Amino acid sequence: MQNAAEVFFPPVEIGGRTVDPFFKINRPEDLAEAEALLAAEADS
């Protein structure tokens, strides 16, 4: 039997938005959104 534990990763607040901590960047639009989130966080 394997030891396992469930771990909860709550959403994070970035630039006034709630963001999934496992936000996927698969498309150019996703990358643009991630860059905007990072820029908003840097301005905070």
N, C-alpha and C positions, 0 to 999 in steps of 0.2 A: 504494500500500500504506500502511495506517495503522500507526503505531507503537502498540503496546499492551504493557501490563505487567500481570501477574497480581499481585494484592495479597492477602495473607492477613490476616484480622482474627481473631485468636484470641478464644475466649470469655473473659469477664472474671469475676472473683470479686467478688460483691457480697453482703454480709451472710451469708457462708458458703455462698452458692449460686453455681453456675456459670451464667452468663447469656450468651445469644447477643447479640453487640454490635448485631445488627439486630433486636432484640426488637420485635415489632409490637404496636401498641396500637390494635386495631380494635373491640374490644367493651368494655363496661363492666367485665367481669371482668379484662380485660387492663390497663385503667387502674388498677384496684384493686391488681393484682399489681405494677405499676410503682411505684405510690405506696408500697407496702410495701417494695419493694426500696430505694427512695430513703430511706425512713425508717430502714431497717436500716443503710444506708451512713452516714447522718448521725449515728447513734448510735455508730458505730465510732470 
